Amino acid sequence: MNDTTQATPPRLTRRRAPLSLKQRILRRVMMIVPMAALVFLVGRMGWLDQAADKLTFSRTSWFDNTAVVEHFRTIVTHNGMTSDAKDCLLFVINGNDPPDATRLEVLEKHSGKCPGDRNTLPHLFTIQIDRLNQTAQTDWQSPGMFHPLPR
């Protein structure tokens, strides 16, 4: 047998026609719109705040007042202790308390985008923080009686 034609090697992929500019733009839009919607949803659900809090709040953060306030602001708004937005809460730390019993007063702010009577700052609850043992208790729903924070 005298075969003068050479066999072509098998192709591993299909050969496609080149995409037009309109098709390329449409493909990119079809990827960007769902991704943007997902990012928006994750941001609105507060998952980014919780993830950032878990990554940034460490053992040494218990002694930094700013870090403690931001940590408990995230916890309070995401575990159902209040329905107010993060920006509508005011945290007041009593600087004269000992480190094993620091009190953090949580007040409801009524200014800017926060609804309510602008002349009042209603007291919501108190968080008692033991910085040495890195624990916290609250009197939420039971004024004066402290218990662990809800999860």
CYANA upper distance limits for C-alpha pairs under 8 A (distance plus 0.5 A):
 19 LEU  CA     23 GLN  CA      6.47
 19 LEU  CA     24 ARG  CA      6.94
 20 SER  CA     24 ARG  CA      6.87
 21 LEU  CA     25 ILE  CA      6.74
 22 LYS  CA     26 LEU  CA      6.64
 23 GLN  CA     27 ARG  CA      6.65
 24 ARG  CA     28 ARG  CA      6.84
 25 ILE  CA     29 VAL  CA      6.69
 26 LEU  CA     30 MET  CA      6.58
 27 ARG  CA     31 MET  CA      6.95
 28 ARG  CA     32 ILE  CA      6.61
 29 VAL  CA     33 VAL  CA      6.48
 30 MET  CA     34 PRO  CA      7.57
 31 MET  CA     35 MET  CA      6.93
 32 ILE  CA     36 ALA  CA      6.47
 33 VAL  CA     37 ALA  CA      6.68
 34 PRO  CA     38 LEU  CA      6.60
 35 MET  CA     39 VAL  CA      6.73
 36 ALA  CA     40 PHE  CA      6.63
 37 ALA  CA     41 LEU  CA      6.62
 38 LEU  CA     42 VAL  CA      6.62
 39 VAL  CA     43 GLY  CA      6.60
 40 PHE  CA     44 ARG  CA      6.65
 41 LEU  CA     45 MET  CA      6.60
 42 VAL  CA     46 GLY  CA      6.91
 42 VAL  CA     47 TRP  CA      6.19
 42 VAL  CA     48 LEU  CA      7.06
 43 GLY  CA     47 TRP  CA      6.84
 43 GLY  CA     48 LEU  CA      6.29
 43 GLY  CA     49 ASP  CA      8.24
 46 GLY  CA     50 GLN  CA      6.87
 46 GLY  CA     78 HIS  CA      7.89
 47 TRP  CA     51 ALA  CA      6.56
 48 LEU  CA     52 ALA  CA      6.53
 49 ASP  CA     53 ASP  CA      6.56
 49 ASP  CA     74 THR  CA      7.38
 50 GLN  CA     54 LYS  CA      6.71
 50 GLN  CA     74 THR  CA      7.26
 51 ALA  CA     55 LEU  CA      6.74
 52 ALA  CA     56 THR  CA      6.52
 53 ASP  CA     57 PHE  CA      6.10
 53 ASP  CA     71 HIS  CA      6.79
 53 ASP  CA     74 THR  CA      7.94
 57 PHE  CA     61 SER  CA      6.26
 57 PHE  CA     67 ALA  CA      7.49
 57 PHE  CA     71 HIS  CA      7.46
 58 SER  CA     62 TRP  CA      7.89
 59 ARG  CA    134 GLN  CA      8.26
 60 THR  CA     64 ASP  CA      7.90
 61 SER  CA     65 ASN  CA      8.47
 61 SER  CA     67 ALA  CA      6.22
 61 SER  CA     68 VAL  CA      7.10
 62 TRP  CA     67 ALA  CA      7.74
 62 TRP  CA     68 VAL  CA      6.42
 62 TRP  CA    131 ARG  CA      6.11
 62 TRP  CA    134 GLN  CA      7.23
 63 PHE  CA     68 VAL  CA      8.07
 63 PHE  CA    131 ARG  CA      7.05
 64 ASP  CA     68 VAL  CA      6.70
 65 ASN  CA     69 VAL  CA      6.62
 65 ASN  CA     93 ILE  CA      8.42
 66 THR  CA     70 GLU  CA      6.76
 67 ALA  CA     71 HIS  CA      6.50
 68 VAL  CA     72 PHE  CA      6.66
 69 VAL  CA     73 ARG  CA      6.41
 69 VAL  CA     91 PHE  CA      7.18
 70 GLU  CA     74 THR  CA      6.78
 71 HIS  CA     75 ILE  CA      6.83
 72 PHE  CA     76 VAL  CA      6.28
 73 ARG  CA     77 THR  CA      6.74
 73 ARG  CA     86 LYS  CA      6.84
 73 ARG  CA     89 LEU  CA      8.19
 74 THR  CA     78 HIS  CA      6.62
 74 THR  CA     86 LYS  CA      7.82
 75 ILE  CA     79 ASN  CA      6.47
 76 VAL  CA     80 GLY  CA      7.18
 76 VAL  CA     81 MET  CA      5.88
 76 VAL  CA     82 THR  CA      7.03
 77 THR  CA     81 MET  CA      6.95
 77 THR  CA     82 THR  CA      6.36
 77 THR  CA     83 SER  CA      7.26
 77 THR  CA     84 ASP  CA      7.58
 77 THR  CA     85 ALA  CA      7.42
 77 THR  CA     86 LYS  CA      6.90
 79 ASN  CA    150 PRO  CA      7.22
 79 ASN  CA    151 ARG  CA      6.44
 81 MET  CA    140 TRP  CA      7.85
 81 MET  CA    150 PRO  CA      8.42
 84 ASP  CA     88 CYS  CA      6.57
 84 ASP  CA     89 LEU  CA      7.59
 84 ASP  CA    108 GLU  CA      8.31
 85 ALA  CA     89 LEU  CA      7.58
 87 ASP  CA    114 CYS  CA      8.34
 88 CYS  CA    108 GLU  CA      6.57
 88 CYS  CA    109 LYS  CA      5.42
 88 CYS  CA    110 HIS  CA      7.37
 88 CYS  CA    111 SER  CA      8.37
 88 CYS  CA    113 LYS  CA      8.44
 88 CYS  CA    114 CYS  CA      6.07
 89 LEU  CA    106 VAL  CA      7.22
 89 LEU  CA    107 LEU  CA      6.29
 89 LEU  CA    108 GLU  CA      5.42
 89 LEU  CA    109 LYS  CA      5.94
 90 LEU  CA    106 VAL  CA      6.32
 90 LEU  CA    107 LEU  CA      5.46
 90 LEU  CA    108 GLU  CA      6.59
 90 LEU  CA    109 LYS  CA      6.48
 91 PHE  CA    104 LEU  CA      6.83
 91 PHE  CA    105 GLU  CA      6.12
 91 PHE  CA    106 VAL  CA      5.31
 91 PHE  CA    107 LEU  CA      6.80
 92 VAL  CA    104 LEU  CA      6.08
 92 VAL  CA    105 GLU  CA      5.51
 92 VAL  CA    106 VAL  CA      7.11
 92 VAL  CA    107 LEU  CA      8.34
 93 ILE  CA    102 THR  CA      7.89
 93 ILE  CA    103 ARG  CA      6.56
 93 ILE  CA    104 LEU  CA      5.20
 93 ILE  CA    105 GLU  CA      6.96
 94 ASN  CA    102 THR  CA      7.27
 94 ASN  CA    103 ARG  CA      6.38
 94 ASN  CA    104 LEU  CA      7.22
 95 GLY  CA    102 THR  CA      8.24
 97 ASP  CA    101 ALA  CA      6.79
 97 ASP  CA    102 THR  CA      5.62
 97 ASP  CA    103 ARG  CA      7.48
 98 PRO  CA    102 THR  CA      6.50
 99 PRO  CA    129 ILE  CA      8.45
 99 PRO  CA    130 ASP  CA      6.80
 99 PRO  CA    131 ARG  CA      6.13
 99 PRO  CA    132 LEU  CA      7.19
100 ASP  CA    129 ILE  CA      7.38
100 ASP  CA    130 ASP  CA      4.67
100 ASP  CA    131 ARG  CA      6.15
100 ASP  CA    132 LEU  CA      6.39
100 ASP  CA    133 ASN  CA      8.06
101 ALA  CA    128 GLN  CA      6.51
101 ALA  CA    129 ILE  CA      6.11
101 ALA  CA    130 ASP  CA      5.65
101 ALA  CA    131 ARG  CA      8.14
102 THR  CA    128 GLN  CA      6.18
102 THR  CA    129 ILE  CA      5.52
102 THR  CA    130 ASP  CA      6.88
102 THR  CA    131 ARG  CA      8.04
103 ARG  CA    126 THR  CA      7.22
103 ARG  CA    127 ILE  CA      6.31
103 ARG  CA    128 GLN  CA      5.05
103 ARG  CA    129 ILE  CA      6.64
104 LEU  CA    126 THR  CA      6.18
104 LEU  CA    127 ILE  CA      5.47
104 LEU  CA    128 GLN  CA      6.67
104 LEU  CA    129 ILE  CA      7.89
105 GLU  CA    123 HIS  CA      7.93
105 GLU  CA    124 LEU  CA      8.47
105 GLU  CA    125 PHE  CA      6.90
105 GLU  CA    126 THR  CA      5.09
105 GLU  CA    127 ILE  CA      6.89
106 VAL  CA    123 HIS  CA      6.74
106 VAL  CA    124 LEU  CA      6.17
106 VAL  CA    125 PHE  CA      6.03
106 VAL  CA    126 THR  CA      6.35
106 VAL  CA    127 ILE  CA      8.04
107 LEU  CA    121 LEU  CA      6.46
107 LEU  CA    122 PRO  CA      6.10
107 LEU  CA    123 HIS  CA      5.02
107 LEU  CA    124 LEU  CA      5.94
107 LEU  CA    125 PHE  CA      7.89
108 GLU  CA    121 LEU  CA      6.01
108 GLU  CA    122 PRO  CA      5.83
108 GLU  CA    123 HIS  CA      6.95
108 GLU  CA    124 LEU  CA      7.12
109 LYS  CA    114 CYS  CA      7.15
109 LYS  CA    120 THR  CA      8.33
109 LYS  CA    121 LEU  CA      6.15
109 LYS  CA    122 PRO  CA      8.09
110 HIS  CA    114 CYS  CA      5.47
110 HIS  CA    115 PRO  CA      6.10
110 HIS  CA    116 GLY  CA      5.78
110 HIS  CA    117 ASP  CA      6.67
110 HIS  CA    118 ARG  CA      5.50
110 HIS  CA    119 ASN  CA      8.22
110 HIS  CA    120 THR  CA      7.55
110 HIS  CA    121 LEU  CA      7.37
111 SER  CA    115 PRO  CA      7.49
111 SER  CA    116 GLY  CA      8.34
111 SER  CA    118 ARG  CA      6.36
124 LEU  CA    140 TRP  CA      8.00
125 PHE  CA    138 THR  CA      7.63
125 PHE  CA    139 ASP  CA      6.43
125 PHE  CA    140 TRP  CA      5.70
125 PHE  CA    141 GLN  CA      8.40
125 PHE  CA    143 PRO  CA      7.71
126 THR  CA    138 THR  CA      6.18
126 THR  CA    139 ASP  CA      6.25
126 THR  CA    140 TRP  CA      7.51
127 ILE  CA    136 ALA  CA      7.14
127 ILE  CA    137 GLN  CA      6.14
127 ILE  CA    138 THR  CA      4.86
127 ILE  CA    139 ASP  CA      7.28
128 GLN  CA    136 ALA  CA      6.12
128 GLN  CA    137 GLN  CA      5.67
128 GLN  CA    138 THR  CA      6.50
128 GLN  CA    146 PHE  CA      8.29
129 ILE  CA    134 GLN  CA      7.87
129 ILE  CA    135 THR  CA      6.52
129 ILE  CA    136 ALA  CA      4.95
129 ILE  CA    137 GLN  CA      7.05
130 ASP  CA    134 GLN  CA      6.09
130 ASP  CA    135 THR  CA      5.77
130 ASP  CA    136 ALA  CA      6.60
131 ARG  CA    135 THR  CA      7.28
136 ALA  CA    148 PRO  CA      6.95
136 ALA  CA    149 LEU  CA      7.31
137 GLN  CA    146 PHE  CA      6.17
137 GLN  CA    147 HIS  CA      5.57
137 GLN  CA    148 PRO  CA      4.88
137 GLN  CA    149 LEU  CA      6.02
138 THR  CA    145 MET  CA      8.37
138 THR  CA    146 PHE  CA      5.49
138 THR  CA    147 HIS  CA      5.99
138 THR  CA    148 PRO  CA      6.66
138 THR  CA    149 LEU  CA      6.34
139 ASP  CA    143 PRO  CA      5.53
139 ASP  CA    144 GLY  CA      6.37
139 ASP  CA    145 MET  CA      5.88
139 ASP  CA    146 PHE  CA      5.02
139 ASP  CA    147 HIS  CA      6.92
140 TRP  CA    146 PHE  CA      8.36
142 SER  CA    146 PHE  CA      7.92
